[in-house]
Structures are given as C-alpha cells and as structure tokens.
C-alpha cells in the first residue's frame, strides 16, 4: 500500500497563506499566494497552505500513521484552526491511498477518528492503484 496525507488550508483572494503560517506558528510543507501561476499557467484566485505527512508517497506505511503525523503538529493549534475557518479559510484532510484490490483494507481506528473530529476539515480519500510499477497487478516481479 502507498500512502500520504496532506492537511490543506485554502484562502480566498483576500486571505493569505503566510498569515496561516504566522497564526499557527507551523511551517507548511508548501504554500502559494493568490496570483501564483499554477500548472494551468493562469494566476490562482486563492491561496493555499499545505502540511504533508511525508515528502513523497510512502510504500508500506498505513494511512493511520500518516494522519497521526499531521495530528501531532496540528492538535496543539486546533483552536486557531477553527478561527481560520471562521475567518473564511476552507480546510480538508486529503489522503492518498494506492492499493490494488487484493491488498488490504485501510483502517482508521476510533481513537484516530475522534482526534480528527476535534479539528476542522472533511476527510477526503483518493483511492487508486499503487504508484509502484512492480506492485501493479499483472506486472512481473523478481
């Protein structure tokens, strides 16, 4: 199984990513401000602040571990996260899971779910085939 989790904070045209960093006292893994030229080549109409559980998608790490890494950084600033939402920022937990049908289920225990509920943001699961070519169904392995 391949996994990675990202806590995303998106601000409208008048809300800045650097203000999120200042208010939380947590450095993002990446961020951008309104007007940034994205992949489309057009200036963005919003700002984005992203805290990632790891630098690259990790093989063999359960999603619970990825989310726990983020929670460890975000739980101490939970009340400020709620204030950011009150100020108009939009947040979510974006989780990547690469797994083929014969692997195993993603498990999120009740304690982790309870911790997630204390912070703003819906849980988004992006489920797809694993990115590691040698683990893809039908691919020979040696």
MARVO-846124 format. One line per 5 residues: number of its first residue (from 1); their letters; for each residue x, y, z of N, C-alpha, C. Coordinates in Angstrom, 3 decimals, always signed. Layout:
residues N
NUM = A = X,Y,Z,X,Y,Z,X,Y,Z; ... .
end
This chain:
residues 142
1 = XXXXX = +0.849,-1.167,+0.000,+0.000,+0.000,+0.000,+0.896,+1.231,+0.000; +0.541,+2.226,-0.798,+1.243,+3.506,-0.852,+0.340,+4.561,-0.217; +0.886,+5.403,+0.653,+0.050,+6.398,+1.332,+0.767,+7.731,+1.515; -0.043,+8.750,+1.697,+0.413,+10.093,+2.052,-0.824,+10.870,+2.486; -0.667,+11.780,+3.445,-1.782,+12.623,+3.887,-1.329,+14.077,+3.873 .
6 = XXXXX = -2.262,+14.951,+3.549,-1.984,+16.385,+3.499,-3.143,+17.132,+4.146; -2.822,+18.065,+5.034,-3.836,+18.971,+5.584,-3.765,+20.228,+4.740; -4.892,+20.585,+4.123,-4.921,+21.701,+3.172,-5.764,+22.837,+3.738; -5.217,+24.040,+3.677,-5.934,+25.247,+4.086,-5.947,+26.175,+2.878; -7.136,+26.471,+2.379,-7.297,+27.286,+1.180,-7.982,+28.597,+1.570 .
11 = XXXXX = -7.419,+29.697,+1.084,-7.986,+31.015,+1.370,-8.435,+31.705,+0.104; -9.464,+32.503,+0.210,-9.955,+33.283,-0.924,-8.976,+34.380,-1.304; -9.370,+35.234,-2.237,-8.466,+36.261,-2.764,-7.857,+37.186,-1.700; -8.565,+37.413,-0.617,-8.076,+38.328,+0.415,-7.446,+37.614,+1.610; -7.315,+36.304,+1.536,-6.755,+35.520,+2.642,-5.415,+34.947,+2.212 .
16 = XXXXX = -4.398,+35.176,+3.025,-3.027,+34.839,+2.644,-2.517,+33.574,+3.339; -1.710,+32.810,+2.608,-1.077,+31.617,+3.166,-0.044,+31.984,+4.221; +0.695,+33.076,+4.014,+1.695,+33.453,+5.017,+1.048,+33.862,+6.333; -0.200,+34.323,+6.284,-0.931,+34.645,+7.520,-1.250,+33.360,+8.286; -1.495,+32.272,+7.566,-1.746,+30.982,+8.220,-0.495,+30.547,+8.974 .
21 = XXXXX = +0.650,+30.632,+8.323,+1.916,+30.253,+8.964,+2.150,+31.091,+10.216; +1.922,+32.385,+10.102,+2.132,+33.289,+11.242,+1.176,+32.962,+12.392; -0.071,+32.726,+12.073,-1.067,+32.463,+13.125,-0.866,+31.115,+13.795; -0.480,+30.099,+13.013,-0.312,+28.760,+13.583,+1.057,+28.563,+14.223; +2.053,+29.283,+13.724,+3.414,+29.032,+14.184,+3.925,+27.688,+13.695 .
26 = XXXXX = +3.339,+27.200,+12.595,+3.717,+25.929,+11.983,+4.101,+26.232,+10.541; +5.286,+25.773,+10.135,+5.719,+25.977,+8.753,+5.070,+24.942,+7.849; +4.537,+25.380,+6.712,+3.906,+24.421,+5.796,+4.962,+23.630,+5.021; +4.537,+22.519,+4.476,+5.384,+21.769,+3.540,+5.499,+22.538,+2.239; +4.407,+23.202,+1.870,+4.387,+24.067,+0.693,+3.226,+25.046,+0.844 .
31 = XXXXX = +3.296,+26.125,+0.072,+2.213,+27.116,+0.088,+2.294,+27.943,-1.183; +1.233,+28.679,-1.452,+1.229,+29.645,-2.554,+0.266,+30.759,-2.192; +0.470,+31.907,-2.806,-0.390,+33.066,-2.577,-1.271,+33.308,-3.798; -2.332,+34.068,-3.616,-3.197,+34.467,-4.715,-2.338,+35.099,-5.806; -2.608,+34.747,-7.047,-1.850,+35.268,-8.176,-0.726,+34.357,-8.633 .
36 = XXXXX = -0.416,+33.328,-7.842,+0.632,+32.370,-8.203,+0.251,+31.665,-9.502; +1.222,+31.477,-10.385,+0.967,+30.754,-11.630,+1.076,+29.264,-11.364; -0.041,+28.568,-11.457,-0.083,+27.128,-11.225,+0.187,+26.344,-12.490; -0.136,+25.060,-12.452,+0.085,+24.175,-13.597,-0.668,+24.638,-14.840; -1.799,+25.264,-14.635,-2.613,+25.704,-15.777,-1.994,+26.905,-16.479 .
41 = XXXXX = -1.046,+27.573,-15.834,-0.450,+28.770,-16.404,-1.245,+30.034,-16.117; -2.396,+29.870,-15.463,-3.227,+31.028,-15.091,-2.962,+31.382,-13.640; -3.080,+32.648,-13.294,-2.896,+33.048,-11.888,-3.996,+32.447,-11.004; -3.602,+31.962,-9.835,-4.584,+31.388,-8.912,-5.460,+32.491,-8.326; -6.687,+32.135,-8.025,-7.619,+33.094,-7.423,-7.729,+32.889,-5.916 .
46 = XXXXX = -6.901,+31.991,-5.381,-6.911,+31.723,-3.947,-5.485,+31.510,-3.461; -5.342,+31.313,-2.173,-4.050,+30.964,-1.591,-4.151,+29.542,-1.058; -3.015,+28.906,-0.865,-3.015,+27.547,-0.351,-1.866,+27.313,+0.614; -2.172,+26.607,+1.691,-1.192,+26.249,+2.727,-1.336,+24.757,+2.943; -0.233,+23.995,+2.831,-0.299,+22.537,+2.858,+0.726,+21.970,+3.840 .
51 = XXXXX = +0.257,+21.118,+4.734,+1.142,+20.397,+5.632,+1.056,+18.924,+5.254; +2.179,+18.346,+4.839,+2.211,+16.970,+4.367,+2.803,+16.052,+5.424; +2.320,+14.823,+5.447,+2.788,+13.826,+6.415,+4.176,+13.302,+6.079; +4.575,+13.432,+4.816,+5.883,+12.961,+4.361,+6.205,+13.676,+3.054; +7.459,+13.639,+2.669,+7.861,+14.349,+1.450,+7.310,+13.686,+0.193 .
56 = XXXXX = +7.397,+12.369,+0.137,+6.933,+11.609,-1.024,+5.967,+10.525,-0.550; +5.137,+10.063,-1.447,+4.249,+8.944,-1.127,+5.111,+7.797,-0.616; +4.673,+7.185,+0.488,+5.460,+6.126,+1.112,+4.817,+4.760,+0.902; +5.643,+3.790,+0.609,+5.189,+2.421,+0.429,+5.209,+1.706,+1.782; +4.131,+0.974,+2.089,+4.089,+0.139,+3.282,+3.781,+0.873,+4.575 .
61 = XXXXX = +3.368,+2.131,+4.501,+3.026,+2.904,+5.700,+1.508,+3.049,+5.741; +0.898,+2.640,+6.833,-0.559,+2.718,+6.968,-1.029,+4.176,+6.974; -2.227,+4.399,+6.469,-2.786,+5.748,+6.449,-2.918,+6.309,+7.862; -3.232,+5.469,+8.835,-3.324,+5.928,+10.228,-2.027,+6.600,+10.676; -0.906,+6.062,+10.278,+0.395,+6.633,+10.639,+0.559,+8.005,+9.997 .
66 = XXXXX = +0.177,+8.115,+8.740,+0.292,+9.394,+8.028,-0.566,+10.474,+8.700; -1.805,+10.125,+9.017,-2.709,+11.096,+9.652,-2.217,+11.445,+11.052; -1.730,+10.470,+11.792,-1.202,+10.730,+13.133,-0.054,+11.735,+13.087; +0.802,+11.634,+12.090,+1.906,+12.601,+11.942,+1.370,+14.024,+11.847; +0.327,+14.190,+11.056,-0.267,+15.525,+10.908,-0.934,+15.979,+12.196 .
71 = XXXXX = -1.673,+15.084,+12.818,-2.360,+15.431,+14.062,-1.382,+15.896,+15.134; -0.216,+15.282,+15.195,+0.794,+15.657,+16.187,+1.180,+17.118,+16.035; +1.252,+17.608,+14.803,+1.588,+19.016,+14.559,+0.390,+19.950,+14.705; -0.805,+19.447,+14.372,-1.981,+20.321,+14.299,-2.815,+20.378,+15.576; -2.829,+19.330,+16.365,-3.653,+19.341,+17.587,-3.306,+20.500,+18.524 .
76 = XXXXX = -2.033,+20.838,+18.718,-1.728,+21.961,+19.618,-2.273,+23.314,+19.138; -2.581,+23.424,+17.845,-3.092,+24.697,+17.308,-4.549,+24.566,+16.853; -5.245,+23.583,+17.397,-6.627,+23.311,+16.992,-7.561,+24.499,+17.092; -7.481,+25.243,+18.181,-8.397,+26.385,+18.335,-8.123,+27.454,+17.273; -6.870,+27.634,+16.906,-6.544,+28.611,+15.863,-7.011,+28.119,+14.491 .
81 = XXXXX = -6.982,+26.816,+14.263,-7.509,+26.277,+13.011,-8.999,+26.594,+12.877; -9.744,+26.439,+13.959,-11.170,+26.772,+13.927,-11.376,+28.259,+13.673; -10.510,+29.113,+14.221,-10.614,+30.556,+13.963,-10.330,+30.876,+12.490; -9.389,+30.149,+11.891,-9.125,+30.348,+10.460,-10.368,+30.018,+9.634; -11.052,+28.942,+9.987,-12.293,+28.585,+9.293,-13.337,+29.684,+9.498 .
86 = XXXXX = -13.446,+30.182,+10.716,-14.387,+31.279,+10.997,-14.056,+32.518,+10.165; -12.767,+32.707,+9.854,-12.329,+33.867,+9.066,-12.495,+33.663,+7.566; -12.932,+32.464,+7.144,-13.205,+32.234,+5.732,-12.295,+31.252,+5.028; -11.300,+30.718,+5.718,-10.463,+29.688,+5.095,-11.252,+28.384,+5.001; -10.933,+27.582,+4.001,-11.542,+26.273,+3.795,-10.462,+25.234,+4.030 .
91 = XXXXX = -10.771,+24.154,+4.756,-9.755,+23.147,+5.083,-10.266,+21.737,+4.792; -9.314,+20.830,+4.542,-9.652,+19.415,+4.458,-8.408,+18.567,+4.682; -8.653,+17.305,+4.918,-7.616,+16.279,+5.023,-7.642,+15.529,+3.705; -6.602,+15.654,+2.897,-6.550,+14.955,+1.621,-5.601,+13.788,+1.779; -6.106,+12.576,+1.585,-5.326,+11.362,+1.831,-5.250,+10.514,+0.573 .
96 = XXXXX = -4.039,+10.204,+0.176,-3.794,+9.335,-0.971,-3.559,+7.916,-0.476; -4.243,+6.965,-1.110,-4.030,+5.549,-0.825,-3.941,+4.816,-2.159; -2.787,+4.220,-2.414,-2.605,+3.406,-3.600,-2.599,+1.950,-3.196; -3.578,+1.200,-3.670,-3.698,-0.199,-3.273,-4.458,-0.954,-4.352; -4.014,-2.145,-4.650,-4.797,-2.948,-5.585,-5.789,-3.802,-4.800 .
101 = XXXXX = -6.767,-4.326,-5.488,-7.890,-4.999,-4.851,-7.546,-6.170,-3.949; -6.416,-6.810,-4.133,-6.083,-7.974,-3.336,-5.174,-7.643,-2.162; -4.895,-6.375,-1.950,-4.023,-5.993,-0.845,-4.821,-6.049,+0.443; -4.954,-4.962,+1.183,-5.754,-4.991,+2.411,-6.500,-3.677,+2.590; -7.430,-3.684,+3.498,-8.285,-2.524,+3.726,-7.539,-1.426,+4.476 .
106 = XXXXX = -7.985,-0.206,+4.256,-7.495,+0.933,+5.034,-8.252,+0.925,+6.352; -7.519,+1.011,+7.443,-8.142,+1.027,+8.761,-7.905,+2.372,+9.434; -8.963,+2.958,+9.964,-8.870,+4.165,+10.784,-9.567,+3.845,+12.097; -8.794,+3.715,+13.162,-9.391,+3.302,+14.436,-10.205,+4.437,+15.058; -11.039,+4.088,+15.999,-11.963,+5.046,+16.622,-11.225,+6.178,+17.328 .
111 = XXXXX = -10.092,+5.885,+17.957,-9.333,+6.937,+18.637,-8.838,+7.979,+17.634; -8.329,+7.522,+16.494,-7.872,+8.450,+15.469,-9.037,+9.271,+14.918; -10.160,+8.614,+14.661,-11.334,+9.331,+14.155,-11.813,+10.388,+15.147; -11.773,+10.075,+16.437,-12.173,+11.045,+17.461,-11.234,+12.256,+17.444; -9.945,+12.006,+17.259,-8.982,+13.113,+17.181,-9.243,+13.967,+15.947 .
116 = XXXXX = -9.565,+13.334,+14.828,-9.866,+14.070,+13.596,-11.069,+14.990,+13.781; -12.064,+14.513,+14.502,-13.287,+15.298,+14.686,-13.073,+16.569,+15.508; -11.983,+16.633,+16.245,-11.701,+17.822,+17.052,-11.120,+18.970,+16.236; -10.734,+18.676,+15.004,-10.156,+19.695,+14.130,-11.045,+19.884,+12.912; -11.019,+21.076,+12.308,-11.867,+21.302,+11.135,-11.360,+20.541,+9.914 .
121 = XXXXX = -12.276,+20.305,+8.992,-11.934,+19.711,+7.716,-12.544,+18.345,+7.515; -13.102,+18.145,+6.324,-13.615,+16.837,+5.947,-12.449,+15.941,+5.542; -12.661,+14.645,+5.621,-11.656,+13.655,+5.250,-11.910,+13.227,+3.809; -10.948,+13.477,+2.943,-11.037,+13.082,+1.538,-10.062,+11.940,+1.305; -10.541,+10.850,+0.723,-9.710,+9.697,+0.416,-9.597,+9.554,-1.097 .
126 = XXXXX = -8.384,+9.641,-1.608,-8.113,+9.451,-3.028,-7.558,+8.037,-3.171; -8.406,+7.112,-3.612,-8.051,+5.695,-3.709,-7.757,+5.338,-5.154; -6.608,+4.707,-5.374,-6.255,+4.327,-6.738,-5.271,+3.163,-6.715; -4.808,+2.778,-7.876,-3.790,+1.735,-7.991,-2.501,+2.255,-7.354; -1.659,+1.359,-6.836,-0.381,+1.804,-6.283,+0.491,+2.435,-7.363 .
131 = XXXXX = +1.359,+3.344,-6.960,+2.232,+4.013,-7.912,+3.467,+3.193,-8.242; +3.809,+2.243,-7.391,+4.999,+1.427,-7.605,+4.721,+0.423,-8.726; +5.393,+0.545,-9.865,+5.066,-0.326,-11.010,+5.264,-1.800,-10.718; +6.232,-2.156,-9.893,+6.461,-3.565,-9.615,+5.372,-4.162,-8.736; +4.476,-3.341,-8.210,+3.393,-3.842,-7.360,+2.056,-3.823,-8.086 .
136 = XXXXX = +2.047,-3.353,-9.323,+0.796,-3.276,-10.057,+0.341,-4.688,-10.437; -0.953,-4.945,-10.382,-1.461,-6.259,-10.801,-1.050,-6.535,-12.241; -0.611,-7.758,-12.504,-0.222,-8.134,-13.862,+1.208,-7.788,-14.200; +1.916,-7.129,-13.301,+3.304,-6.765,-13.553,+4.199,-7.806,-12.904; +5.134,-8.312,-13.649,+6.051,-9.338,-13.113,+6.975,-8.726,-12.073 .
141 = XX = +7.267,-9.492,-11.043,+8.228,-9.074,-10.031,+9.311,-10.133,-9.932; +10.505,-9.726,-9.626,+11.629,-10.675,-9.483,+12.170,-10.615,-8.093 .
end
